Amino acid sequence: MAIQQTSYPRRRKRSPRLPWKRGPRAWEIVQRADGILETLNDTRRGFYSLRRTAKLLGISTQPVRDWIRLGQLKRDGPRRQISRTELKRFIYELIRRAEPFDPGNYVDRIEHNRKHPSWPWRKLVMADFTWPKGRDLLTPSELAGLIGCHPSLIIKAIMAGRVSAHRRTPGRWAVTRRSWRRRFF
């Protein structure tokens, strides 16, 4: 009796997460690098604990732990502490390679890795529903129930000017059938 050998699909080897591409902390460290390096040079301390390293860098301990786990920052001192030379090397590496991480390019960073760019009103355009008979106005929550989305998406479309609506009361919007069809028919 022959034994069949099943072959599993090979997993693609992932590249390690690089500290300068992961989150805003690396960019914050680069912004304060001169002060951090000056503090490192002024102190006589040769080794830093995890918490003291985080305090020196001005961040929480979690990014430091992540960088240690990923191998970007080495614990080469006694009692698993981080040496001053290792900290300087890491800071210079961040200075050389860190990229700006601000709200201005946040969407670009997300969209850059997608095959198809997102379109925020796609769900509203693709919605296929029949407007209730005898109703000229619907609230965003009623529309969301018909479409199958969250009411906040409809309110965002109203605020962005994609759908014209009027306020029935200070906190309540009303969308007419005509304005909806003009935009999403």
Secondary structure, DSSP 8 states (H G I E B T S, - for coil): ------------------GGGSSSHHHHHHHTHHHHHHHHHH----EE-HHHHHHHHTS-HHHHHHHHHHTSS---SGGG-EEHHHHHHHHHHHHHH-----GGGHHHHHHHT-SS---TTHHHHS------TT-SEE-HHHHHHHHTS-HHHHHHHHHTTSS-EEEEETTEEEEEHHHHHHHH-
